[in-house]
Amino acid sequence: MDGVRKIAKKLIKFISLEDFSKILKAEKDKMYKLIYVLGYGSGLRLSEIVGPAPNSNQEIKPLEANQVNIKTKQIKVFGKGKKERITCINPLFPIRDNMLKLLPLKVNRRTLQKRFSRHTERVLGQRL
């Protein structure tokens, strides 16, 4: 039974489109909005957005403006093992030219996680 509890704690928690829109509306800082849109809307991993964790041996660089093509609505990211992948910009959460000026993003990963958790708790009444 303990094995089942351990697995249940590690399950990914999903956020509906409606709930994500509420969280995005509640966030006032443009940098954090961009991070949320890149993660939720385009499916980027945290390390692909802001770089690897400080204690990581991975050589992932933070996302830069030249990796985002607004015309083709594509984002080229470099992930684990220097693998390249291309993802799309979600039309529901478009990225605009003025947002690209914020890249590369300089934010502490833990600060980002705490901020998002506080927003979900305040807006949705639950911590994710």
Summary of the structure (lengths in Angstrom):
residues: 128
radius of gyration: 15.5
end to end distance: 23.7
largest distance: 51.6
contacts: 310
relative contact order: 0.18
helix: 49%
strand: 9%
